[in-house]
Structures are given as structure tokens and as C-alpha cells.
Amino acid sequence: MSHPTHYPAGVPCWVTGLQADTDAALDFYGPLFGWSFEAGPPREGGGMPGSLAMLDGHEVAAVAPVPPGVAPTWMTEVSVEDVRATAERVREAGGMLLAEPMELEAGRLVVFADPTGAGLSAWEAGARKGAQVVNEPGAWSMSVLHTPAPDAAVAFYRAVFGWEPEAYGPMTMFRLPGYVGGKPEQPVPRDVVAAMAPAAAGESAHWAVDFWVHDAEAAAAHAERSGGAVLAPVHDAPPFRQAVLQDPQGATFSVSQLVAG
């Protein structure tokens, strides 16, 4: 378990579920993760506000209306010192801005796609620094890039965020030199900020989000019972039991139950 109060530049800091029907999303995710919800700050341009997901009184994620023409998804945000400078690095590194830098109630945001097509956001903190709890059942743990072009992705994220890759079997761990996060007993090195996996045949590039749960089987059963789906059944991936799930609106995510120290 970790209760961050600050996210250095280059560290993923927040996740937002973009949904067509936000009320239905709250009904699905609240029981799944033990979340309660509070109204979020007003959105730029007067749009409908989202909801802050709360775990034992701590902000852990958000649910917000999905922009027109975009499929429901989970979006990861990475902490940066300056979103405008980040937007320029994205362009120079071959990425594409999906939304120009914008002023929000709690900070500044820019949304972009990397050269392989995976969408991501950069967050310049104001009142909201990031998730107040991570690596705890009911909280977000890590985001993983699935891409068919890992070399292009490595070059892009090194240029934009300073991430350095390290092979780990078929996976790649992204390390941020000089960063020490989490706790000594956590199951991944403390300078690892994200991971990358090869995309499956026919799978488009995307960032997947993972949440810890008390019981992976119960989470999978909830998804099926509530109109979602189990895309990858519960399986052992030491030190976790994991599953890939889909919510009723089509957004995918994984759950992990820590079963060994």
C-alpha cells in the first residue's frame, strides 16, 4: 500500500474512466472496487462534470463523460512540470495531440497519442496531485502499454518522459532513473513506473490499467453478473492472481490479487 502526496515529473499519477453513461459506470465500479463517489470539478467549456472515485475517503480515480466519437476506455495520466513543453516534445518525438493543452479546475492537461497509436495524457498538477492511494485493493496499481511497435514506443517515451527500458521476459519495464517510489516490500522495483507488452495479433496499441482487488474470482464474477465480460479468465501470474475484464460499456481493465509477499 502507498499513499503518495507528490508525483515527480515522468511518473504516472492518475486514471480516468471515460464512459458514455457515467451513472451506469458508477453502479458497476462502486461495488467492484468499494468506491464511493463525489462530484468532480466543473469541466472546461461547461460540459457535464465527472465523479471522483473515493476509497476510504481518499481520491483514487475519476469517471467522466467520454468525448464524442471516442469509445469508452480508461485513460492514464503522467505527471509533468509543464504540459505545453510536454506537448512540444510529443510533436517532436512523432506523437499526435488529441486535445490541445487545457486549463482545468485542478490542473492542466494535454491528451496525445504516441507514434504507435496508444492514447495517454500528461498532467500538470494544481490542486489535484494524483491518486492518493495506490497498490491497495480497490486502487489503481500500474498501467501497461500494449503495442505492436515496441522500438518506436521506447524511443518516444524516452524522449517525452525520460523513461528507460529493461527487458523482463516478453515484457519491458519502464524505469525512471533517480525515482524511488512505493515501498521496499512491493513486488516490482521502486523505480519502475510503467510496463510494455507485445500487442496480440490484430490488437491495436493502447494503455491498459490494472487495479488491485481482494479477490480476483469475485471481481470476475461481478463483471459477468453486471453485464460486463471476462476477456482473460483468472490465472496465476506470481505473485498475483489476475484477470482481464470488460465493463458493460466496453472499457477494458485488469485486476490483480496479491497472493505472495
Sequence and secondary structure as in RCSB ss.txt:
>XXXX:A:sequence
MSHPTHYPAGVPCWVTGLQADTDAALDFYGPLFGWSFEAGPPREGGGMPGSLAMLDGHEVAAVAPVPPGVAPTWM
TEVSVEDVRATAERVREAGGMLLAEPMELEAGRLVVFADPTGAGLSAWEAGARKGAQVVNEPGAWSMSVLHTPAP
DAAVAFYRAVFGWEPEAYGPMTMFRLPGYVGGKPEQPVPRDVVAAMAPAAAGESAHWAVDFWVHDAEAAAAHAER
SGGAVLAPVHDAPPFRQAVLQDPQGATFSVSQLVAG
>XXXX:A:secstr
 B  S   TTSEEEEEEEESSHHHHHHHHHHHHT EEEE    GGG    EEEEETTEEEEEEEE  TT   EEE
EEEE S HHHHHHHHHHTT EEEEEEEEETTEEEEEEE TTS EEEEEEESS  S S BSSTTSEEEEEEEES H
HHHHHHHHHHH  EEEEETTEEEEE TT   S TTSSS TTEEEEEEE  TT   EEEEEEE S HHHHHHHHHH
TT EEEEEEEEETTEEEEEEE TTS EEEEEEE   
